[in-house]
Amino acid sequence: MFYHILMIIFHSTTTYLDFIISRI
């Protein structure tokens, strides 16, 4: 369960980073 939450947080973080990178 805890690892599942970490994976969701990690996925949303990488998606957010991809969004920032694509804007640069």
PDB file of N, CA, C, O and CB in Angstrom:
ATOM      1  N   MET A   1       0.837  -1.203   0.000  1.00  0.00           N
ATOM      2  CA  MET A   1       0.000   0.000   0.000  1.00  0.00           C
ATOM      3  C   MET A   1       0.874   1.255   0.000  1.00  0.00           C
ATOM      4  O   MET A   1       0.662   2.165  -0.802  1.00  0.00           O
ATOM      5  CB  MET A   1      -0.948   0.005   1.225  1.00  0.00           C
ATOM      6  N   PHE A   2       1.831   1.298   0.881  1.00  0.00           N
ATOM      7  CA  PHE A   2       2.710   2.464   0.960  1.00  0.00           C
ATOM      8  C   PHE A   2       3.489   2.661  -0.337  1.00  0.00           C
ATOM      9  O   PHE A   2       3.649   3.785  -0.813  1.00  0.00           O
ATOM     10  CB  PHE A   2       3.680   2.319   2.135  1.00  0.00           C
ATOM     11  N   TYR A   3       3.968   1.561  -0.896  1.00  0.00           N
ATOM     12  CA  TYR A   3       4.709   1.655  -2.156  1.00  0.00           C
ATOM     13  C   TYR A   3       3.798   2.109  -3.296  1.00  0.00           C
ATOM     14  O   TYR A   3       4.230   2.820  -4.203  1.00  0.00           O
ATOM     15  CB  TYR A   3       5.353   0.302  -2.501  1.00  0.00           C
ATOM     16  N   HIS A   4       2.563   1.699  -3.240  1.00  0.00           N
ATOM     17  CA  HIS A   4       1.592   2.109  -4.250  1.00  0.00           C
ATOM     18  C   HIS A   4       1.393   3.628  -4.206  1.00  0.00           C
ATOM     19  O   HIS A   4       1.320   4.279  -5.248  1.00  0.00           O
ATOM     20  CB  HIS A   4       0.244   1.380  -4.036  1.00  0.00           C
ATOM     21  N   ILE A   5       1.308   4.177  -3.010  1.00  0.00           N
ATOM     22  CA  ILE A   5       1.167   5.642  -2.859  1.00  0.00           C
ATOM     23  C   ILE A   5       2.425   6.337  -3.366  1.00  0.00           C
ATOM     24  O   ILE A   5       2.336   7.363  -4.040  1.00  0.00           O
ATOM     25  CB  ILE A   5       0.901   6.029  -1.367  1.00  0.00           C
ATOM     26  N   LEU A   6       3.584   5.793  -3.053  1.00  0.00           N
ATOM     27  CA  LEU A   6       4.835   6.379  -3.541  1.00  0.00           C
ATOM     28  C   LEU A   6       4.892   6.390  -5.059  1.00  0.00           C
ATOM     29  O   LEU A   6       5.335   7.368  -5.660  1.00  0.00           O
ATOM     30  CB  LEU A   6       6.031   5.616  -2.985  1.00  0.00           C
ATOM     31  N   MET A   7       4.452   5.323  -5.668  1.00  0.00           N
ATOM     32  CA  MET A   7       4.467   5.252  -7.132  1.00  0.00           C
ATOM     33  C   MET A   7       3.533   6.288  -7.745  1.00  0.00           C
ATOM     34  O   MET A   7       3.854   6.881  -8.775  1.00  0.00           O
ATOM     35  CB  MET A   7       4.072   3.849  -7.603  1.00  0.00           C
ATOM     36  N   ILE A   8       2.385   6.508  -7.120  1.00  0.00           N
ATOM     37  CA  ILE A   8       1.449   7.525  -7.613  1.00  0.00           C
ATOM     38  C   ILE A   8       2.070   8.916  -7.482  1.00  0.00           C
ATOM     39  O   ILE A   8       1.981   9.726  -8.404  1.00  0.00           O
ATOM     40  CB  ILE A   8       0.104   7.458  -6.838  1.00  0.00           C
ATOM     41  N   ILE A   9       2.694   9.191  -6.345  1.00  0.00           N
ATOM     42  CA  ILE A   9       3.351  10.488  -6.139  1.00  0.00           C
ATOM     43  C   ILE A   9       4.483  10.658  -7.149  1.00  0.00           C
ATOM     44  O   ILE A   9       4.629  11.724  -7.747  1.00  0.00           O
ATOM     45  CB  ILE A   9       3.896  10.609  -4.686  1.00  0.00           C
ATOM     46  N   PHE A  10       5.277   9.618  -7.339  1.00  0.00           N
ATOM     47  CA  PHE A  10       6.384   9.679  -8.278  1.00  0.00           C
ATOM     48  C   PHE A  10       5.895   9.917  -9.704  1.00  0.00           C
ATOM     49  O   PHE A  10       6.480  10.706 -10.445  1.00  0.00           O
ATOM     50  CB  PHE A  10       7.197   8.397  -8.211  1.00  0.00           C
ATOM     51  N   HIS A  11       4.836   9.238 -10.074  1.00  0.00           N
ATOM     52  CA  HIS A  11       4.282   9.383 -11.418  1.00  0.00           C
ATOM     53  C   HIS A  11       3.769  10.806 -11.642  1.00  0.00           C
ATOM     54  O   HIS A  11       4.011  11.396 -12.695  1.00  0.00           O
ATOM     55  CB  HIS A  11       3.150   8.366 -11.644  1.00  0.00           C
ATOM     56  N   SER A  12       3.063  11.354 -10.657  1.00  0.00           N
ATOM     57  CA  SER A  12       2.542  12.713 -10.797  1.00  0.00           C
ATOM     58  C   SER A  12       3.679  13.728 -10.818  1.00  0.00           C
ATOM     59  O   SER A  12       3.587  14.751 -11.497  1.00  0.00           O
ATOM     60  CB  SER A  12       1.564  13.036  -9.657  1.00  0.00           C
ATOM     61  N   THR A  13       4.749  13.450 -10.076  1.00  0.00           N
ATOM     62  CA  THR A  13       5.900  14.359 -10.062  1.00  0.00           C
ATOM     63  C   THR A  13       6.595  14.359 -11.418  1.00  0.00           C
ATOM     64  O   THR A  13       6.944  15.421 -11.933  1.00  0.00           O
ATOM     65  CB  THR A  13       6.896  13.959  -8.953  1.00  0.00           C
ATOM     66  N   THR A  14       6.795  13.193 -11.994  1.00  0.00           N
ATOM     67  CA  THR A  14       7.452  13.126 -13.300  1.00  0.00           C
ATOM     68  C   THR A  14       6.582  13.741 -14.385  1.00  0.00           C
ATOM     69  O   THR A  14       7.090  14.343 -15.331  1.00  0.00           O
ATOM     70  CB  THR A  14       7.785  11.678 -13.657  1.00  0.00           C
ATOM     71  N   THR A  15       5.279  13.589 -14.248  1.00  0.00           N
ATOM     72  CA  THR A  15       4.366  14.205 -15.212  1.00  0.00           C
ATOM     73  C   THR A  15       4.452  15.721 -15.095  1.00  0.00           C
ATOM     74  O   THR A  15       4.440  16.431 -16.101  1.00  0.00           O
ATOM     75  CB  THR A  15       2.906  13.722 -14.984  1.00  0.00           C
ATOM     76  N   TYR A  16       4.540  16.207 -13.874  1.00  0.00           N
ATOM     77  CA  TYR A  16       4.666  17.645 -13.640  1.00  0.00           C
ATOM     78  C   TYR A  16       5.990  18.169 -14.190  1.00  0.00           C
ATOM     79  O   TYR A  16       6.033  19.247 -14.784  1.00  0.00           O
ATOM     80  CB  TYR A  16       4.553  17.958 -12.140  1.00  0.00           C
ATOM     81  N   LEU A  17       7.054  17.424 -13.997  1.00  0.00           N
ATOM     82  CA  LEU A  17       8.359  17.819 -14.527  1.00  0.00           C
ATOM     83  C   LEU A  17       8.342  17.834 -16.052  1.00  0.00           C
ATOM     84  O   LEU A  17       8.902  18.738 -16.672  1.00  0.00           O
ATOM     85  CB  LEU A  17       9.458  16.871 -14.020  1.00  0.00           C
ATOM     86  N   ASP A  18       7.704  16.841 -16.654  1.00  0.00           N
ATOM     87  CA  ASP A  18       7.583  16.809 -18.120  1.00  0.00           C
ATOM     88  C   ASP A  18       6.829  18.038 -18.623  1.00  0.00           C
ATOM     89  O   ASP A  18       7.158  18.596 -19.670  1.00  0.00           O
ATOM     90  CB  ASP A  18       6.864  15.518 -18.579  1.00  0.00           C
ATOM     91  N   PHE A  19       5.832  18.444 -17.878  1.00  0.00           N
ATOM     92  CA  PHE A  19       5.054  19.626 -18.251  1.00  0.00           C
ATOM     93  C   PHE A  19       5.924  20.888 -18.206  1.00  0.00           C
ATOM     94  O   PHE A  19       5.860  21.728 -19.104  1.00  0.00           O
ATOM     95  CB  PHE A  19       3.837  19.783 -17.315  1.00  0.00           C
ATOM     96  N   ILE A  20       6.733  21.008 -17.155  1.00  0.00           N
ATOM     97  CA  ILE A  20       7.639  22.172 -17.027  1.00  0.00           C
ATOM     98  C   ILE A  20       8.680  22.152 -18.146  1.00  0.00           C
ATOM     99  O   ILE A  20       8.937  23.178 -18.775  1.00  0.00           O
ATOM    100  CB  ILE A  20       8.348  22.176 -15.633  1.00  0.00           C
ATOM    101  N   ILE A  21       9.272  20.999 -18.392  1.00  0.00           N
ATOM    102  CA  ILE A  21      10.309  20.883 -19.419  1.00  0.00           C
ATOM    103  C   ILE A  21       9.750  21.218 -20.796  1.00  0.00           C
ATOM    104  O   ILE A  21      10.418  21.867 -21.601  1.00  0.00           O
ATOM    105  CB  ILE A  21      10.907  19.469 -19.423  1.00  0.00           C
ATOM    106  N   SER A  22       8.537  20.780 -21.062  1.00  0.00           N
ATOM    107  CA  SER A  22       7.943  21.058 -22.370  1.00  0.00           C
ATOM    108  C   SER A  22       7.625  22.546 -22.557  1.00  0.00           C
ATOM    109  O   SER A  22       7.517  23.019 -23.688  1.00  0.00           O
ATOM    110  CB  SER A  22       6.673  20.234 -22.548  1.00  0.00           C
ATOM    111  N   ARG A  23       7.480  23.263 -21.480  1.00  0.00           N
ATOM    112  CA  ARG A  23       7.203  24.698 -21.570  1.00  0.00           C
ATOM    113  C   ARG A  23       8.464  25.521 -21.794  1.00  0.00           C
ATOM    114  O   ARG A  23       8.392  26.643 -22.294  1.00  0.00           O
ATOM    115  CB  ARG A  23       6.507  25.170 -20.313  1.00  0.00           C
ATOM    116  N   ILE A  24       9.598  24.980 -21.432  1.00  0.00           N
ATOM    117  CA  ILE A  24      10.854  25.733 -21.587  1.00  0.00           C
ATOM    118  C   ILE A  24      11.226  25.817 -23.074  1.00  0.00           C
ATOM    119  O   ILE A  24      12.248  26.408 -23.423  1.00  0.00           O
ATOM    120  CB  ILE A  24      12.012  25.061 -20.769  1.00  0.00           C
TER     121      ILE A  24
END
